[in-house]
Amino acid sequence: MQAASTAAGNPSSLHWAGRAARRIVDDARDQLAAYVGCESGSVVFTSGGTESNNIAIHSVLSSCDPGRVVCTAIEHPAVLKPLEQFADHGFETQRVRPDTNGVVTSGQVIAAINDETRMVCMMLVNNESGAIQPVKQVAEYCRSHGIPMLIDAVQGLGKVALHFLQMDVDFMSLSAHKIGGPKGVGALIVRRGMKAVELAPGGGQERGRRSGTENVPGIAGFAAALGQIDFGAFAPVRDHFEKQLKIAIPEVRIMSEQAQRTANTSLFLLPGMDGETLLMQLDLAGFAVASGSACSSGKRDPSHVLLAMGLNESLARSSIRVSFGPGNTMEDGDALVAALVKSRNRLKGMAGLAV
Ligand SMILES: Cc1ncc(COP(=O)(O)O)c(C=O)c1O
């Protein structure tokens, strides 16, 4: 808010108001760089994770001969969709499937890399299950073999220790709203010496890597949000919720429970139920939960992540995802369990099934 009112200037303007806006952007750049362990010059502010992933993918694939791209089958559509576009230009994408816990192994990803591999794209944390992926080992392999790598760290920021220079990758995508910052702002971290191509050429802002007047209040809000939420602190609430849920609804199946996963996420199945119908019932009861991926909401397709984890369509459609946030308490977890039991009994009753 303060950035919006005090920095009325355009960061590209030379007058005092422009310089004030430029300072806000540069300070935010320094703060983000310090937070994720990169040089300030590596930070390119964008409109979010989607744009960052697209810039990284275009930067590599638009200037090389067609070949193979390796990614996981559980990437966000912001990676899968641009890769699909490159299929029209002769690129073949190898999607590595996870195990039933929603985790790929580094060995599987490395085994999918061949001499024709032009790029590897991997998410750090899955947005539906919260499962943490072994990006470090894959990054080491890619570095030693000179293969460009993008890490989609949108769901990892603030939740998993991140150090761009130590990870030694070429690109890393980030988004502010996943850490409580404003929506519609993010960043692409670009390795020094790696070229980032502009998707929308224009005035040459962000050192020619992303044109368009910078979103000054959004960028300031992104920097202000860094480190503000202790995501690890949600583990007791999430774990309590899952424990109570299993007692109340024994047939529930918690996904990625055996994997290393972020502490704020709970993804579970209620076999025989329709996740979207449950979601609407919970919505009426005041709970904001998701079924499948919020980023692709509005779609009726079952989650590609759950299908890749080996579920059939009917089970995949029975999923509910809960993200715990600041202020959520054990009592909130209990209230959600009670609401789930009520909704599930009502739906079973309507279907003429024994409760
Ligand atoms: C893993 C992952 N990548 C990319 C994105 C897209 O980010 P944005 O919404 O900032 O464009 C999301 C959104 O949730 C995500 O979870």
The ligand as an ORCA input file, in Angstrom:
! r2SCAN-3c Opt
* xyz 0 1
  C       3.987    -25.449     -9.016
  C       3.343    -24.250     -9.630
  N       3.910    -23.671    -10.707
  C       3.390    -22.590    -11.289
  C       2.241    -22.012    -10.809
  C       1.690    -20.792    -11.478
  O       1.984    -19.667    -10.701
  P       1.177    -18.308    -10.905
  O      -0.199    -18.558    -10.385
  O       1.926    -17.304    -10.086
  O       1.219    -17.983    -12.353
  C       1.585    -22.574     -9.704
  C       0.344    -21.996     -9.169
  O      -0.184    -22.412     -8.187
  C       2.168    -23.716     -9.093
  O       1.605    -24.301     -8.030
*
